Amino acid sequence: MNDLTNSVAILGRPYQITRSRLGAVTKVYRDQFLCDLPALKELFQSIGEKLSVIQHTETPEFSFLISFSDKTHHDGVTSDLKELESIPIGKQTDRIVMRWAVTHDLQGTSNEVAITVRISNPINPLVVLQAALSKSPNDLDNFEFELGSTCATVDGAGQAYADEIFLRIQRWIEARKKPYAFTGIHLTYLKNEWLFDQVLVSLLPLLGVAAASLLVAAKAPATLHIIAVPVLVALFAVFQSFTRKLASKMSEWANTAKYMSVFNITNGDIDSIAKLGARSKNSIIKLVCTWGGAFLCNVAAGIAVWFLLPA
């Protein structure tokens, strides 16, 4: 029964079926930022001010859901959010959903304006698909599934009103603290990754085997030259396989060093931020040391080939 409860909890209060007479418009924000409880209260106030001008016929509703990495949840209403100062548990926040709903008369018909804001890390691909239906197909190319994202859906309102809501959310995101990588060196690597890979995977094995071949030609008897050829070919294959694996690890370190969306809701989130910072720093150090070592090896191999070339 507990497993069933946890499975259906995701369909709880913030996902109520709306009574909207108009369609839904969804926007995905790719901006990365630090999200904490004071920030959520600011967003609650900003959206609430915009909804307050609607002449509602029923009491406005608000609910929120904070999901943790262990599939447990913390949910509440307006009073809970205002009184919430911290969640002192060792869990990490996985997602936050906030939902506002206001019922009013639309040309004599009851209509519900519902606003749902989802802050997740990473974003659900189904939400991206929903947003893509509200945008041009080319915009889908700009969505990143790996990193966290913010998604807002306005249901039961026109495009102009939805754009005003989206603008408020954009301004709220811009006012948040942004996480940054330890340094920006990894960006240079990612921008020129193909060139770095060619130097590491193609040039270094070639220079190394060329130096070994010239050394065999200079030091070994002529009768051993033919025997050394398959050994040198095998050496090149092994060397290139090693450098290709090393290039793959360097790419992984460069991507690990990128900043990502993180929450600061619980003490578990604080620990996560510290771990992400340390991981980013370590990845940068590994990337720099590996590439520096590979560069020195290329220089050494090039000098060895130059000295071993026959005059």
C-alpha positions as CSV (number, residue, x, y, z in Angstrom):
1,M,0.0,0.0,0.0
2,N,2.9,2.4,0.7
3,D,4.3,1.8,-2.7
4,L,0.9,2.5,-4.3
5,T,0.6,5.7,-2.2
6,N,4.0,6.9,-3.3
7,S,3.2,6.1,-6.9
8,V,0.0,8.1,-7.0
9,A,1.2,11.0,-4.9
10,I,2.6,12.6,-8.0
11,L,-1.0,13.0,-9.2
12,G,-1.9,14.9,-6.0
13,R,-3.2,18.4,-5.4
14,P,-1.1,20.4,-7.8
15,Y,-2.3,18.3,-10.7
16,Q,-6.1,18.8,-10.3
17,I,-8.2,18.7,-13.5
18,T,-9.0,22.3,-14.5
19,R,-12.4,23.8,-15.5
20,S,-10.9,26.1,-18.0
21,R,-12.9,27.1,-21.1
22,L,-9.8,28.3,-23.0
23,G,-6.6,26.4,-24.0
24,A,-3.3,26.1,-22.2
25,V,0.0,27.8,-23.1
26,T,3.3,26.5,-21.8
27,K,6.7,28.1,-21.7
28,V,10.0,26.5,-20.7
29,Y,12.8,28.6,-19.2
30,R,16.3,27.2,-19.7
31,D,17.9,29.6,-17.1
32,Q,19.7,27.9,-14.3
33,F,19.4,29.4,-10.8
34,L,19.4,28.7,-7.1
35,C,16.0,28.2,-5.7
36,D,15.2,28.5,-2.0
37,L,12.2,29.1,0.2
38,P,12.4,33.0,0.2
39,A,12.5,32.8,-3.6
40,L,9.3,30.7,-3.7
41,K,7.6,33.2,-1.5
42,E,8.6,36.0,-3.9
43,L,7.1,34.0,-6.8
44,F,3.9,33.3,-4.8
45,Q,3.5,37.1,-4.2
46,S,4.3,38.1,-7.7
47,I,1.8,35.7,-9.3
48,G,-0.8,36.4,-6.6
49,E,-0.7,40.1,-7.4
50,K,-1.4,39.4,-11.0
51,L,-4.3,37.1,-10.3
52,S,-5.8,39.5,-7.7
53,V,-7.2,41.7,-10.4
54,I,-9.5,39.0,-11.7
55,Q,-13.1,39.3,-10.3
56,H,-13.3,35.8,-8.9
57,T,-16.6,34.0,-8.1
58,E,-15.1,31.4,-5.8
59,T,-12.3,31.5,-3.3
60,P,-8.9,31.5,-5.1
61,E,-6.9,28.3,-4.6
62,F,-3.2,27.7,-4.1
63,S,-1.3,24.5,-3.5
64,F,2.3,23.4,-3.8
65,L,4.2,20.2,-3.8
66,I,7.9,19.6,-3.0
67,S,9.2,16.3,-4.2
68,F,12.4,14.8,-2.8
69,S,14.8,12.4,-4.4
70,D,13.5,9.4,-2.4
71,K,10.0,9.8,-3.9
72,T,8.5,11.3,-0.8
73,H,6.7,14.6,-0.9
74,H,5.9,17.7,1.2
75,D,2.7,19.5,0.1
76,G,0.6,22.4,1.5
77,V,-1.4,25.5,0.8
78,T,-1.0,29.2,1.2
79,S,-0.7,29.3,5.0
80,D,1.9,26.5,5.0
81,L,4.1,28.3,2.5
82,K,4.0,31.6,4.4
83,E,4.9,29.9,7.7
84,L,7.5,27.6,6.1
85,E,11.0,28.8,7.0
86,S,13.0,25.6,6.5
87,I,12.6,21.9,5.9
88,P,15.3,20.4,8.2
89,I,15.7,17.0,6.6
90,G,18.6,15.3,4.9
91,K,16.8,14.7,1.6
92,Q,17.5,16.4,-1.7
93,T,14.8,18.3,-3.5
94,D,14.0,16.9,-6.9
95,R,11.1,19.1,-8.0
96,I,8.8,21.9,-6.9
97,V,5.3,22.4,-8.3
98,M,3.2,25.5,-7.5
99,R,-0.4,25.9,-8.7
100,W,-2.8,28.9,-8.5
101,A,-6.5,28.6,-9.6
102,V,-9.1,31.4,-9.8
103,T,-12.7,30.9,-11.0
104,H,-14.5,33.7,-12.7
105,D,-17.3,34.4,-15.2
106,L,-16.2,34.4,-18.8
107,Q,-19.1,35.8,-20.9
108,G,-21.6,34.3,-18.6
109,T,-19.8,31.0,-18.3
110,S,-17.7,29.8,-15.4
111,N,-14.1,29.6,-16.3
112,E,-11.0,28.7,-14.2
113,V,-7.6,30.4,-14.7
114,A,-5.0,28.0,-13.6
115,I,-1.2,28.7,-13.4
116,T,1.2,25.9,-12.8
117,V,4.9,26.5,-12.3
118,R,7.2,23.4,-12.2
119,I,10.9,23.7,-11.2
120,S,12.7,20.5,-11.7
121,N,16.1,19.0,-12.1
122,P,16.1,17.6,-14.7
123,I,12.9,18.6,-16.5
124,N,10.4,15.9,-17.6
125,P,10.6,15.3,-21.4
126,L,6.8,15.1,-21.5
127,V,6.6,18.7,-20.2
128,V,9.0,19.8,-22.9
129,L,6.8,18.2,-25.5
130,Q,3.8,20.0,-24.1
131,A,5.7,23.3,-24.3
132,A,6.8,22.5,-27.9
133,L,3.1,22.4,-28.9
134,S,2.8,26.0,-27.9
135,K,5.9,27.1,-29.8
136,S,7.5,26.8,-33.2
137,P,9.2,23.4,-33.9
138,N,12.6,25.1,-34.1
139,D,12.4,26.1,-30.4
140,L,12.6,22.4,-29.4
141,D,16.2,22.4,-30.4
142,N,17.0,24.8,-27.6
143,F,15.7,22.7,-24.8
144,E,18.2,20.8,-22.7
145,F,17.0,17.6,-21.0
146,E,20.1,17.1,-18.9
147,L,19.9,20.3,-16.9
148,G,17.2,21.6,-14.6
149,S,14.6,23.8,-15.9
150,T,11.5,25.8,-15.1
151,C,8.2,25.2,-16.8
152,A,5.1,27.4,-16.6
153,T,1.6,26.6,-17.9
154,V,-1.2,29.1,-18.0
155,D,-4.6,27.4,-18.5
156,G,-7.9,29.2,-19.2
157,A,-6.5,32.6,-20.2
158,G,-5.7,34.4,-23.5
159,Q,-2.2,34.7,-25.0
160,A,-1.7,38.3,-23.8
161,Y,-2.5,37.4,-20.2
162,A,-0.3,34.3,-20.4
163,D,2.6,36.5,-21.8
164,E,2.3,38.8,-18.8
165,I,2.5,35.8,-16.4
166,F,5.5,34.5,-18.3
167,L,7.2,37.9,-18.1
168,R,6.8,38.0,-14.3
169,I,8.3,34.5,-14.0
170,Q,11.2,35.5,-16.3
171,R,11.9,38.6,-14.1
172,W,11.7,36.4,-11.0
173,I,14.3,34.0,-12.5
174,E,16.6,36.8,-13.5
175,A,16.6,38.1,-9.9
176,R,17.8,34.7,-8.5
177,K,21.3,33.8,-7.7
178,K,23.0,31.9,-10.4
179,P,25.3,28.9,-9.9
180,Y,28.6,29.1,-11.8
181,A,31.4,26.7,-12.5
182,F,34.8,26.9,-10.7
183,T,36.4,28.4,-13.8
184,G,35.4,28.8,-17.5
185,I,38.3,26.7,-18.9
186,H,35.9,23.8,-19.6
187,L,34.0,26.1,-22.0
188,T,37.1,26.6,-24.1
189,Y,37.6,22.9,-24.2
190,L,34.0,22.2,-25.2
191,K,34.1,24.8,-27.9
192,N,37.3,23.3,-29.4
193,E,36.7,19.7,-28.4
194,W,37.2,18.3,-31.9
195,L,40.5,20.0,-32.3
196,F,41.7,18.8,-28.9
197,D,40.6,15.3,-29.7
198,Q,42.5,15.2,-32.9
199,V,45.7,16.3,-31.2
200,L,45.2,13.7,-28.5
201,V,43.8,10.8,-30.4
202,S,45.5,11.2,-33.8
203,L,48.7,13.2,-33.4
204,L,50.0,11.8,-30.1
205,P,49.9,8.1,-31.1
206,L,51.4,8.9,-34.5
207,L,54.3,10.8,-33.0
208,G,54.8,8.2,-30.4
209,V,54.9,5.3,-32.8
210,A,57.0,7.3,-35.2
211,A,59.6,7.9,-32.5
212,A,59.6,4.2,-31.6
213,S,60.0,3.3,-35.2
214,L,62.9,5.6,-35.7
215,L,64.5,4.3,-32.5
216,V,64.2,0.7,-33.8
217,A,65.6,1.7,-37.1
218,A,68.6,3.4,-35.5
219,K,69.4,0.9,-32.7
220,A,68.2,-2.5,-33.8
221,P,69.9,-4.7,-36.4
222,A,68.4,-4.7,-39.9
223,T,67.2,-8.3,-39.5
224,L,64.8,-7.2,-36.7
225,H,63.2,-4.3,-38.7
226,I,60.6,-6.5,-40.4
227,I,59.8,-8.3,-37.1
228,A,59.2,-4.9,-35.4
229,V,56.6,-3.7,-37.9
230,P,53.6,-5.7,-36.5
231,V,54.7,-4.8,-33.0
232,L,54.6,-1.1,-33.9
233,V,51.2,-1.5,-35.6
234,A,49.8,-3.1,-32.5
235,L,51.4,-0.4,-30.3
236,F,49.7,2.3,-32.4
237,A,46.3,0.5,-32.0
238,V,46.7,0.2,-28.3
239,F,48.0,3.7,-27.9
240,Q,45.2,5.2,-29.9
241,S,42.6,3.2,-28.0
242,F,44.0,4.5,-24.8
243,T,44.0,8.2,-26.0
244,R,40.4,7.8,-27.3
245,K,39.3,6.6,-23.9
246,L,41.2,9.5,-22.3
247,A,39.5,12.0,-24.6
248,S,36.1,10.5,-23.6
249,K,36.9,11.1,-19.9
250,M,38.1,14.6,-20.6
251,S,34.7,15.3,-22.3
252,E,33.0,13.9,-19.3
253,W,35.0,16.1,-16.9
254,A,34.2,19.2,-19.0
255,N,30.5,18.5,-18.9
256,T,30.6,17.7,-15.2
257,A,32.2,21.1,-14.6
258,K,29.1,22.9,-16.1
259,Y,26.9,24.6,-13.6
260,M,23.4,23.1,-13.1
261,S,20.1,23.9,-11.5
262,V,20.2,23.1,-7.8
263,F,17.7,23.7,-4.9
264,N,18.5,25.1,-1.5
265,I,15.4,24.0,0.3
266,T,16.7,21.4,2.8
267,N,20.0,20.8,4.5
268,G,20.3,17.9,2.1
269,D,20.3,20.4,-0.7
270,I,23.0,22.4,1.0
271,D,25.2,19.3,1.1
272,S,24.4,18.7,-2.6
273,I,25.5,22.2,-3.6
274,A,28.8,21.7,-1.7
275,K,29.3,18.3,-3.5
276,L,28.5,19.8,-6.9
277,G,31.0,22.6,-6.3
278,A,33.7,20.2,-5.2
279,R,32.9,17.9,-8.2
280,S,33.1,20.8,-10.6
281,K,36.5,21.9,-9.1
282,N,37.9,18.4,-9.3
283,S,36.7,17.9,-12.9
284,I,38.4,21.2,-13.9
285,I,41.7,20.1,-12.2
286,K,41.6,16.7,-13.9
287,L,40.8,18.3,-17.3
288,V,43.7,20.8,-17.0
289,C,46.2,18.3,-15.8
290,T,45.3,15.7,-18.4
291,W,45.4,18.1,-21.3
292,G,48.6,19.7,-20.0
293,G,50.2,16.3,-19.7
294,A,49.0,15.3,-23.2
295,F,50.5,18.6,-24.6
296,L,53.8,17.9,-23.0
297,C,53.8,14.3,-24.4
298,N,53.2,15.7,-27.9
299,V,56.0,18.1,-27.5
300,A,58.4,15.4,-26.2
301,A,57.4,13.0,-29.0
302,G,57.9,15.7,-31.6
303,I,61.3,16.5,-30.3
304,A,62.2,12.8,-30.2
305,V,61.2,12.3,-33.8
306,W,63.2,15.4,-34.8
307,F,66.4,14.1,-33.1
308,L,66.0,10.6,-34.5
309,L,65.4,11.6,-38.1
310,P,68.4,10.7,-40.2
311,A,70.5,13.7,-41.2
